[in-house]
Amino acid sequence: MEAVCEQHLHGGEDDEEEEQAGGADEEAMLWSIQEALERQTLQIGASACGATAVVDVLKALGVDVAPEEADRCVQTRLRRNESPLPDYLLSRSEAGATHAQLIRGAEEASNGKVIGRFFHLHPRRLVRLVPWLARWIRSGAVPVATMNMQLAVPEGEEVPDAWHHQLIFGVAPNAVFMTNPLDVVSEGELHQRLCSESVLLIRREDVLQRLTPDCCLSSLSDPRWKALDVEGQVKQMHLEEEEEQDGAKLTHIMIPAAYSSGITLFALRQSELGQDLLNAPDLPLL
C-alpha cells in the first residue's frame, strides 16, 4: 500500500503535463507517506475508528492524548452482540460514534484547545472535493471523513458491515490519502461514500441467528424504523427461510443509522484558522 500511495502522490512521466496544468492546487499533505506510516494510530478498540481518528487529529495539531483518554471522551458505543434482535439492531444503528461525538471528544480531550466543524455532503453538494480539501489542509486544518463503506464496494468484494471514520492526511489530483488503515482512494469513490443517506445494511446471518419465535420488533417505534419497514424486512427474511425458497433471497436488511456522511475539519481554537472554520458557510446543495 505504501508503494501505491507513493505512485498516486508523485505520478509518472505520463502525468507530468496534467500536474503542471492544474494539479498544484489539488495537492496538499499534512504528513508524507512515510510520516503517516510512522505516526498513524491503528484501531484502538472495537468500533473505535472515531476515537482512533481523534487521537491522530490531536497529534497532527500538536496535542498528545492517550488513546484511552480519547476513547473515553468520544464515548464510543459498542455493539450488543448478545442481545435479542430488537436491541441488537438498535445497538448496530449507533455503534461507534457520530461526527458530533468526535467534535465533542476532541474538544474535551484537548481541554478546549481543539474545535471541529462538520460539513454535510448528503444531499449532494456543489463542491470539487480534492481542491476543497487541499485548501483547508494547506491552511492547517485536519480533515476526518465519515463514510458509508457499504457504498462503492469494489466488484467481487464482500459488503462491509459498518461505516468508518478516517483521518485524511493528504490529497493529490484524483487521490485522497487516509489512515487506519493507510489507504488511497479516488475522488469519485470517496465522494460516493461521503454522500450517503443515514442507513446501515445488516447481514442476513446476523439477523437470522438472533431471530426467535417470540421476537417483537414493534418496540422499534422511531418513525425512521417505520419508514424503512424494518419489521417487514425481517418478516420477509424469515418467510424465505420457512419456505426454503430457491430464488433470490434478501442478503441484508436496511436499518436507520445515527451517522451523517461528510467531512469534519479540526483546528486549534485560538487561531485565525479556527475562527475561519467556525464562520465558513455550509457547502451549497447541488
Salt bridges, closest charged atoms under 4 A:
GLU6 OE1 - HIS10 NE2 3.04
GLU26 OE2 - ARG128 NH2 2.59
ASP56 OD1 - LYS59 NZ 3.55
GLU69 OE2 - ARG72 NH2 2.77
ASP87 OD2 - ARG80 NE 2.74
GLU107 OE2 - ARG269 NH2 2.63
GLU108 OE2 - ARG72 NH2 3.33
GLU158 OE2 - ARG203 NH1 3.33
ASP161 OD2 - ARG79 NH1 3.01
ASP161 OD2 - ARG203 NH2 3.49
GLU189 OE2 - ARG193 NH2 2.86
ASP206 OD2 - ARG92 NH1 3.87
ASP206 OD2 - ARG203 NE 3.31
GLU231 OE2 - LYS235 NZ 3.92
GLU240 OE1 - ARG204 NH1 2.76
GLU241 OE2 - ARG204 NH2 2.86
GLU242 OE2 - HIS238 NE2 3.90
ASP282 OD1 - ARG117 NH2 2.78
